[in-house]
Amino acid sequence: MKAFKCLPILLSLIIVSCESATEPEDCAGVAGGDSVLSGCDNVCNSTAVEDMCGTCDNDASNDCVSGTYTISDVTLHTSGDCSDNNGTSGLCFPPAGTAVSESDCVETGTGVCMDAEGDGIEGIETVADCTVDNMWVNFGWNLWMNLFPTMTITFSDDGTYTDSDDESGTWILDGTTLTMTDSEDEIITATVSGNTLTIEMIDAYFSDVDCAVIVFTK
């Protein structure tokens, strides 16, 4: 009989024990939570990443841009406004009187070698024979990037830069905005994202006023 009298007591102890048990805590101390150690600093719920300087944080304002960047992509807006949704990655040549899309452009497998003035050079019929001082243009689709000269910009830790046109100047970084001031006090701004720089430039590249979105990659 004593054993039966003790049974309710034992059951109540088991129930209390089960009710007091909790799920494992996550890194934020929440029972059953889903927070995890993350980021390059291995901190709870961290979003820190290692930038190009080797610094582990999530502060874009202290990213360094030192190094050499080479042109890697060009999108041209013939409206002269880079915010317009009419940018193209290239040009169909020869011109057909109206703009031709890449999908409608006929590839012929031939082309022409042009000099720095944009004049065709007779006697050169293959891209292999078109020297680096000249430019090969396909009779078909041509990426704007291939029609632009090879451009590079080298940034130094001391806040100066030089480019492939032998221009030089100074640079400062404010958040993700890079401001370059050349030797003639002309200012160019770029947006920094990881190992890329994006510059918007207004010039008469193809029409009277074009806006080119030029991407440089390190």
N, C-alpha and C positions, 0 to 999 in steps of 0.2 A: 504493500500500500504506500509506503514511504517513497518507493521508486516512482509510482504513478503521481504522487503529490509533487515530486520534484520535476516531472516532465514539463508542466506549463512554464516553470521558471527557466528551464533550459531552452525551451522554444522562444521565450521572450528575449533571452540573451542572444540567440542566433539572429532574430529579427532586428534587434537593435544594432548588432554587429554589421548586418547587411546594409541597413539604412545609413550607417555612418561611413561606409566605404564610398570613395569618390573616384572619378576618372582621373587618369594622369594629367598633370598640368602641362600646358605648352610653355614656350619660352617667355611668354608675358605673364605667367602665373595663373592663367585661366584654366580651370578644370575642363577638359574636353575641348579646349580651344584649338584653333587652327593656325596660330602664329608659329612661324618657323625661323630658325637662324638663316640669314640670307645675306646677299651683298658680298662685295670683296672684303669687307671688314668682319664678316660672319657675326653680325649683330641681329638681334630679334627684329624681324620685319624691315631689315635694312634695304634701301634701294641704291646704296653706294656702288659706283663702278670705278674701275681703274681707268683714268684718262690717259691721253697720249704722253703725259709727262710722268706717268707712273704713280700719280697721286690717287689714293682711294678715297673718294667722297662723291657727293651728288651736287657739287657746286660748280656750275659751268663757268662762273666768273674767274676761276683760277686755272682754267685749262690753258696750257701753253700752245702756241702755234708754230714754234720753231721748226724749221725744216724746209724742204723744197716741195712745192706743189706744182703739178703738171695738169694742163687742160685735159679734161676727161669727158666732157659733155657740153653741148651747146643746143639751146632751144631759141629759135628766132621768132619774134613777133613783129610782123611787117606793119602792124598798126602803130608801132612806136610805143605801145603801152604793155609792159610785161605782165600786168594784171589781167589782160584780156585772155579769154579762153580760146585763143587761135594760134597758139605756138606750134611750130613745126620743127621736126628733128633734122630735116634735110630739104633737098631741092631736086626736082626731076629736070635733067638736062638732055638735049637742048630744050629751051622754053617752048611751051606749046601755045603761048598767047594768054592762057589762063593757068591758074595754079593747078597742078596735078598732084594727087595724093600718091603716097608710096605704093599703095595697092594697085593703082592704075598706071603707074610708071612702067614703061617697057624697057627691060634690060636687053641691051644689044651685044654685050660682051666686048665692046670697043670703047674708045675714049679719045681724049686729046690731051697733050701736054701743053700747059700754059705757062707763060713767063710771069714775072712779077707785075707786069702791066695788064695781065689778063688776055694777052694775045696768044693764039695758037702757034706752036713751034712745028714747022714742017720737018718731016723726016723721022719724027719720034712717034712710034705707033704702039708701044707697050709701056706699061707702068714701070717696068724694070729699067727702062732707058730714060725715064723722066727723073732728072737729078733732084736732090733735096732743095736746090735753089728755085726749082720750078714746082708746078702743081699739076697732078694728074686729075682730070675730071672725067668721070664715067659718062658714056651715053646711056643714061639710066638714072637710078637714084643715087644721090650723093649726100652723105651726112654732113651737116654744117660743120661738125667738129673737124672733119677731114679737109674742109675748105678754108678753115681758119689756120693761120700759121701756128706752129708748135710754140706754145707759150708756157713759161714757167715763172714762178715767184718764189724767192728764197727769203725766209724770215730768220733773223738772228736773235739770240737771247737779249742783245743789248737794245732792242727796240728799233732796229733798222732793217731795211729790206732792199733787195735788188731783183730785177726781172730780166727776162731774156732779151728785152729791147735796150738793155744797159741803163734803164731808168733806176733811180734809187730814191729812198726817202725813209720816213719813220712810220711806225705803226703803234697803235694802242688797242687793247682789248677791253671792252666794257660789256660784261655778260657774254652774249653770243655775237655781239656786233664788233667787227674789226674795222678800224678806221685807218686808212693809209693816206699819208700826205707826201706827195712827191717833191722833188727839188724845186719845182715851180709853184709850190703851195696849192696844187690841185688835189682835191680830196676824192678818194674812192672808198666806198664802204662795202663790206662783205659780211655775210652771215656764216658763222663757224658752226659746224655740226660734226663732231667726231674728227675724222681725218679729212674732211672736205671743207672747201670755201665756196660760197656761191656769190657771184657778183652780177649785178644788172648794169648793162652799159648801153647808152643811147648813141647810135651812129648810123651813117648811111652805108650799111653793109650790103643790102640788096635793093631796097627801095630808098626813097628820099630820107625817111626817118624810121629806123628799126630799133627795137629793144632786144638785146641779146642777153639771155640768162646763161651765164658761163659758169660751169662747175670745175673746180680744180681739186685734185686728189693728191694726198701725200703718200 
